[in-house]
Every structure is written in structure tokens, then in C-alpha cells.
Amino acid sequence: MFKLTLIGKITFISIILQAIIITVLEAFVIYFHVNFVKQYQLTPQGDGISEADLIYHAIFILSLFFQILLAADALWHRNTVQIIALVMFNFLSLIYAGIQLYQHQILEDKGTIDATYKPDAATRTYYYWDNIRIFSIFGIHVLLLSKEFGWENYKTYSADLLLIPSRQIGYSDSIIEVVLVFCFGTLMLLLAWFSVTMEMKYLLLSVINIYSISLIYWVYRLVTVNLKTLKNGQDPYQFTRQFLSFFLATTLALVVFTVFYSVICFRNMMRGIYVLTVFGRPENEAEGRSPYLDTDNLSTTSSKFMSKRQSAIIQQQLLRAQEPK
């Protein structure tokens, strides 16, 4: 377990508490959202806005889980750039929270147009008792946080065709595609992080090639999302398409930036520049170990059997050792 300073511990605990509190609040928002929708018989457009709104809550909860991982990685590596990235991610989460507020305004203003108000009598009678029950099951929500943070949440709110009848309003998406994109995207993120951290140029080259190919998919999805599908002269996903277009465009831009900077890292490795391996890793030094990673035992006498990577590392270490202290 990596050691943290007092400020580091406070930061990490604050991020965990932020994730827990916001997740519980999101659960309340989902609860009230479902109760609100029950009072209306919505049009196809209203159904599209209402059902897709649950997906955004699930994405927001998953982003909180990713933020914890990002904070742990930044504090472990003691990297200033990663701390800045963490702050930017937190700021973007705040913007996304504002987008969620706008989504609920759309649901109330646009989603209920031409909808028939049919309140449930039982819901009206036990309205106050429902409020009491909300606070009574607060502890249960805490116990279910693992589900809120995991894939089950995404599957429950987005991949269930009974909950989101997209096929009934003219859309037909494959659940297999959703699972593959989610799992494959997570795998590629881990491979990119590992290849850069361990300075493995050929693994990084594979990541660059796969990310470059994925650009075709993101462009394809950006185009298909904006192809209107009308039912009874209405567009069920009119507002959802705007948010998805923003999300896909942002993802496309991030992939382009990732490929660009990955190419720079790969070019440096091809030139024999291995920064972390030669200059050491701050997390190792903070734990009292050698800052270098499996390079102290490299011997110059076995250069005949040495790889280009090992040779470049030794040359840089020798040059650094000759520098005046």
C-alpha cells in the first residue's frame, strides 16, 4: 500500500465521500424521477426523454468510480500532471451535473407536452408516507453502493429492453455492442496506461493502432445517432440525440489527443529516451525503495545479448552518472 501525506489522505477520503454522497443523491433523483413519470401517460417523444434520462444518471455514477481510480493513481505516482487531470475531470463532472439539471428541465417542460395527467390515487394517499420511507431506507442505499458503482447499474438502467423500450419507438441497438464497447474501452484504457507507465513501446504501438481504427467507429456512431427515426411524426430522441452527439464528439476529440500524445511517447522511446526508467519513479522512492525499476542489475558486459531498450537505458544511466553533482 502506498504511503500518503496528510493532505493526500484528506484528498483521497474527500473524493471517496464525494462519490458516496453523490451516488446516494442520484438514487434519490432516480426515485423521484420514476414517481414523477408515473403521474403521466407520455407521448413517444416524452418516453424517449424519460427513459434515456436514467442512462445519464448511470453514466454519472460510473464517472465517480473512475474518479476514485484516477485519484488513487495520481497520488500513488505523485505526478503533478495527473493531479491537474484529476482537477479537470472533477470540473467536467460539475459541468455534467449542470447538464443533468437541464435534462430535468427538458423532461418537465418538453417531455410532458401533450401528455395525459393520470395520477395514481394510492400514490397521492401515501405521498407523505413515501417521504418517510425514503429516509428509512437510507441505510439500505449505502449497502447497495457496490451495485451503484458497478456494471450492474449500467445494465439495469440502460441495457434492459423492458425498462427502455427503444425497439418500440423505432430504435434497435445491440446489447452485445454496448457490452463490447464498455469492456473493450476499459481494457484499452488500462493497456494505454500500462504501456506508458512501463515504457513498453511495442505495446504502446498496438494501442495507437487500435485507437486509430476506433476513430472509424466513433465517426460512424456520430453519424448514425443523428439519423432521425420518426414515429407518428414525432422524434422520440430529439433531445437525447443532442447529448449523445456532444458525448461522441468529446470522446472522438479525446481519442485523437490520446493518439497524438501516444505517438510522441512512442517516438521518444524509438529515440532511446526512457524517462521513468532512467530517472526513477517517485512512488518507489517514497516507499524507501530504489526509484529505478528493474534496471539496477543491467550489466554493460552482456551488451551482445542486450535489447535496444536495455542498451538505451544503460547509456542514459551512464551519462547521468557522469553529470556533476
C-alpha positions in Angstrom: 0.0 0.0 0.0 1.4 3.4 -1.0 2.1 6.0 1.7 0.2 9.2 1.7 0.8 12.5 3.4 -1.8 14.2 5.5 -3.0 16.3 2.5 -3.0 13.2 0.3 -5.2 11.3 2.8 -7.6 14.2 3.2 -7.9 14.5 -0.6 -8.5 10.8 -1.2 -11.0 10.5 1.6 -12.8 13.6 0.3 -13.1 12.1 -3.2 -14.5 8.8 -1.8 -17.0 10.7 0.4 -18.0 12.8 -2.6 -18.6 9.6 -4.7 -20.7 8.1 -1.9 -22.8 11.1 -1.2 -23.5 11.9 -4.8 -24.4 8.3 -5.6 -26.9 8.3 -2.8 -28.3 11.6 -4.0 -28.5 10.2 -7.6 -30.5 7.3 -6.2 -33.0 9.7 -4.7 -33.2 11.6 -8.0 -33.9 8.4 -9.9 -36.6 7.5 -7.3 -38.3 10.9 -7.7 -37.9 10.8 -11.4 -39.8 7.4 -11.7 -42.5 8.7 -9.4 -42.9 11.9 -11.5 -43.2 9.9 -14.7 -45.8 7.6 -13.2 -48.2 10.6 -13.0 -48.3 10.9 -16.8 -49.1 8.9 -19.9 -46.3 10.3 -22.0 -46.1 10.6 -25.8 -43.4 8.7 -27.7 -41.2 11.8 -27.5 -41.8 12.0 -23.8 -40.9 8.3 -23.4 -37.7 8.9 -25.2 -36.7 11.8 -22.9 -37.8 10.0 -19.8 -36.3 6.6 -20.3 -33.0 7.9 -21.7 -32.6 10.2 -18.7 -31.8 7.1 -16.5 -28.8 6.3 -18.7 -27.2 9.7 -17.9 -27.6 9.0 -14.1 -25.8 5.7 -14.5 -23.0 7.3 -16.5 -22.6 9.9 -13.9 -22.3 7.3 -11.1 -19.7 5.3 -13.1 -17.7 8.5 -13.7 -17.5 8.9 -9.9 -16.0 5.4 -9.6 -13.5 6.3 -12.4 -12.6 9.5 -10.5 -11.6 7.4 -7.4 -9.3 5.3 -9.6 -7.8 8.4 -11.2 -7.1 9.9 -7.7 -5.5 6.7 -6.4 -3.2 6.5 -9.5 -2.3 10.2 -9.2 -1.5 10.0 -5.5 0.5 6.8 -6.0 2.7 8.1 -8.8 2.9 11.6 -7.1 2.5 13.1 -10.6 1.6 16.8 -10.8 0.1 16.3 -14.4 -2.2 13.6 -13.1 -3.3 15.8 -10.2 -4.2 18.5 -12.8 -6.1 15.9 -14.8 -8.0 15.0 -11.7 -9.0 18.6 -11.1 -10.1 18.9 -14.7 -12.1 15.7 -14.5 -13.8 17.0 -11.3 -14.6 20.3 -13.0 -16.1 18.4 -16.0 -18.2 16.4 -13.6 -19.6 19.6 -12.2 -20.5 20.7 -15.8 -22.2 17.4 -16.4 -24.2 17.9 -13.2 -25.4 21.2 -14.7 -26.3 19.3 -17.9 -28.4 16.9 -15.8 -30.3 19.9 -14.4 -31.0 21.0 -17.9 -32.2 17.5 -18.8 -34.8 17.5 -16.0 -36.0 20.9 -17.1 -36.5 19.4 -20.6 -38.4 16.5 -19.1 -40.7 18.7 -17.2 -41.2 21.3 -19.9 -40.9 19.3 -23.2 -41.5 15.7 -22.1 -44.9 16.3 -20.6 -46.3 18.3 -23.6 -49.5 16.6 -24.9 -49.1 14.0 -22.0 -52.2 12.9 -20.1 -52.1 13.5 -16.4 -53.2 10.3 -14.7 -52.0 10.3 -11.1 -52.1 7.2 -9.1 -54.6 7.5 -6.2 -52.6 5.3 -4.0 -49.5 7.4 -4.7 -51.4 10.6 -3.7 -52.8 8.9 -0.5 -49.4 7.7 0.7 -47.4 10.5 -0.5 -46.1 11.6 2.9 -45.5 8.0 4.0 -43.3 7.6 0.9 -41.2 10.5 2.0 -40.8 8.8 5.4 -39.8 5.6 3.8 -37.1 7.3 1.7 -35.2 8.3 4.8 -35.9 4.9 6.4 -34.2 3.1 3.6 -31.2 5.4 3.6 -29.1 2.7 5.2 -30.1 0.2 2.5 -28.9 2.6 -0.2 -25.5 2.7 1.5 -25.3 -1.1 1.5 -26.1 -1.2 -2.2 -23.4 1.3 -3.2 -21.3 -1.5 -4.7 -24.1 -2.1 -7.2 -24.4 1.6 -7.9 -20.7 1.7 -8.7 -20.6 -1.4 -10.8 -21.7 -2.7 -14.2 -25.0 -3.9 -12.8 -26.1 -0.3 -12.5 -25.4 0.4 -16.2 -27.1 -2.9 -17.2 -30.1 -2.2 -15.1 -30.8 1.3 -16.3 -29.6 1.2 -19.9 -29.4 -2.4 -21.3 -32.8 -3.7 -20.1 -35.2 -3.6 -23.0 -38.2 -3.8 -20.6 -37.1 -0.6 -18.9 -36.1 1.3 -22.0 -38.3 0.1 -24.9 -36.2 1.6 -27.6 -37.3 -1.1 -30.0 -40.9 0.0 -29.6 -40.2 3.6 -30.6 -38.1 2.8 -33.6 -34.6 2.2 -32.3 -32.8 -1.2 -32.3 -29.4 -1.3 -30.7 -27.5 -4.5 -29.8 -26.8 -5.2 -26.2 -23.7 -7.1 -27.3 -22.3 -3.9 -28.8 -22.9 -2.0 -25.6 -21.1 -4.6 -23.6 -18.2 -4.9 -26.0 -17.7 -1.1 -26.2 -17.8 -0.8 -22.4 -15.4 -3.7 -21.7 -13.1 -3.1 -24.7 -12.9 0.6 -23.9 -11.9 -0.2 -20.3 -9.3 -2.7 -21.5 -7.8 -0.3 -23.9 -7.6 2.4 -21.2 -5.7 0.0 -18.9 -3.3 -1.1 -21.7 -2.6 2.6 -22.7 -1.9 3.4 -19.0 0.3 0.3 -18.5 2.3 0.8 -21.8 3.2 4.4 -21.0 3.9 3.8 -17.3 6.2 0.8 -18.0 7.5 2.4 -21.2 6.8 -0.6 -23.4 6.9 0.9 -26.9 5.6 -2.1 -28.9 2.6 -2.4 -26.6 2.1 1.3 -27.0 2.3 1.0 -30.8 -0.5 -1.6 -30.6 -2.6 0.7 -28.6 -2.0 3.6 -31.0 -3.1 1.4 -34.0 -6.3 0.1 -32.2 -7.3 3.6 -31.1 -6.7 4.9 -34.7 -9.0 2.2 -36.0 -11.6 3.0 -33.4 -11.9 6.5 -34.8 -13.9 5.0 -37.7 -16.4 3.5 -35.2 -16.8 6.8 -33.3 -17.4 8.8 -36.6 -19.9 6.1 -37.7 -21.8 6.3 -34.5 -21.8 10.1 -34.5 -23.4 9.9 -38.0 -26.0 7.2 -37.2 -27.0 8.9 -33.9 -28.1 12.0 -35.9 -30.2 10.0 -38.4 -33.7 10.8 -37.3 -36.2 8.0 -36.7 -39.8 9.3 -36.6 -42.8 7.5 -35.2 -46.2 9.1 -35.8 -44.5 12.3 -36.9 -42.5 12.6 -33.7 -38.9 12.2 -32.8 -38.6 10.3 -29.5 -34.9 11.0 -29.0 -34.8 14.6 -30.2 -33.0 15.9 -27.1 -31.2 12.7 -26.3 -29.5 12.9 -29.7 -28.1 16.3 -28.7 -26.5 15.0 -25.6 -25.2 11.9 -27.4 -23.7 14.0 -30.1 -21.8 16.1 -27.5 -20.7 12.9 -25.8 -19.5 11.2 -29.0 -17.8 14.4 -30.2 -16.0 14.7 -26.9 -14.9 11.1 -27.0 -13.7 11.5 -30.6 -11.6 14.5 -29.6 -10.1 12.7 -26.6 -9.2 9.7 -28.7 -7.5 12.0 -31.2 -5.5 13.7 -28.4 -4.6 10.3 -26.9 -3.3 9.0 -30.2 -1.3 12.3 -30.8 0.5 12.2 -27.4 0.9 8.4 -27.6 2.8 8.9 -30.9 5.0 11.5 -29.2 5.8 8.9 -26.4 6.5 6.2 -28.9 8.8 8.5 -30.9 10.8 9.3 -27.7 11.1 5.6 -27.0 12.3 4.9 -30.5 15.0 7.5 -30.0 16.1 5.7 -26.8 14.5 8.2 -24.4 13.1 6.3 -21.3 12.2 9.0 -18.7 10.6 6.9 -15.9 13.1 4.1 -16.2 16.2 6.2 -16.2 15.2 9.0 -13.8 13.3 6.7 -11.5 9.7 6.6 -10.1 8.7 8.8 -7.3 6.3 6.2 -5.8 9.2 3.8 -5.3 11.4 6.4 -3.7 8.6 7.5 -1.3 8.4 3.9 -0.1 12.1 3.7 0.7 12.9 1.5 -2.4 15.1 2.2 -5.3 13.5 4.8 -7.7 14.5 2.6 -10.7 12.5 -0.3 -11.9 14.5 -3.5 -12.7 17.4 -1.6 -14.3 20.0 -1.5 -11.5 21.1 -5.0 -12.3 21.7 -4.4 -16.0 25.3 -5.1 -16.9 27.2 -3.5 -19.7 29.3 -6.7 -20.1 26.4 -8.5 -21.7 25.7 -5.9 -24.4 25.8 -8.7 -27.0 22.6 -10.2 -25.8 21.1 -6.9 -24.8 18.0 -5.4 -26.4 17.9 -1.9 -27.9 15.7 -0.8 -25.0 18.2 -2.1 -22.3 21.1 -0.6 -24.2 19.5 2.8 -24.4 18.6 2.7 -20.7 22.2 1.9 -19.7 23.6 4.6 -21.9 21.4 7.2 -20.4 22.1 6.0 -16.9 25.9 6.2 -17.6 25.6 9.7 -19.0 23.5 10.7 -15.9 26.1 9.2 -13.6 28.8 11.3 -15.2 27.0 14.5 -14.7 28.5 16.8 -12.0 26.6 16.5 -8.7 
